[in-house]
Amino acid sequence: MGQNLLEALNVRVVGSGDKILVLSHGFGTDQSAWNRILPFFIRDHRVVLYDLVCAGTVNPDFFDFRRYTTLDPYVDDLLNILDAIGVDRCTYVGHSVSAMIGILAAIRRPRLFAKLILIGASPRFLNDTDYHGGFEQGEIEKVFWAMEANYEAWVNGFAPLAVGADVPEAVREFSRTLFNMRPDITLFVSRTVFNSDFRGVLGLVRVPCSIIQTAKDVSVPASVAVYLKNHLGGRSTVHPLNVEGHLPHLSAPNLLAQVLRQVLPR
């Protein structure tokens, strides 16, 4: 993508103010996932939005299956975007996989980030000795099989489970962005994310972190938020959100915006 990175990943900067807020969406969505959050911040922040290269809003030709085998190239994309638009200090909000992208970026460039706000974050989805990630390997393999066998049926089953809360509009929106993704890219990224393990690098993070955890998340058990707090190297706090599901910015945007306001650096 090179010089065309900003255009390829649909980078936008909206709002006004001296402080910069970066919103990075998670797996299965695109930057439109933040639409109901934006009005709470554009009056006093310049808000940076972009699409991950795997999003359905990005030309699938830009997704290099040889390159995006780990989260490191996603981190490269984020840092290259911030450098290209002249950001030297920001607060970063990352949902799901983008929480880990933010953690890796902050390890590389700690002075770039005033704070990380992590929503639905998990350093490892698979269970391990003395660690409950939420999934056994066999369960994950069944998910991959279902995605490959019948993508439409998988989306129709997964979207309401992920949203959790009884918010049909949020289910429709998440289904829409999942259907926008090319199924082979969705499967490839899912394998990358679900087979990752970032527990060993958490202690390298020196940036303050706020961890936002919903009451019941089918993808991330509440114990994972506690694990993050106990193992991140910087000052970290956990903020429970009284709503079910993995996508509070879709299902409870007003509630999430209130908590985001509370944890933003003063």
Protein Blocks (a to p, Z undefined) as FASTA:
>chain_A
ZZmmmmmnopacededjbdcdddddehiafklmmmmmmmmmmmpccdddddfkbmkbcfk
lpcfklmmcfklmmmmmmmmmmmnopabdcdddehjlmmmmmmmmmmmmmlpmbdcdehi
afbfbdcehiaehpafklmmmmmmmmmmommlmmmmmmmmmnopacfklmmmmmmmmmmp
cfklmmmmmmmmmmgcfklmmmmpmbdcdddddfbdfklcfklmmmmmmmpmbdcddddd
ddedjblmlmmmmlmmmmmmmmpcZZ
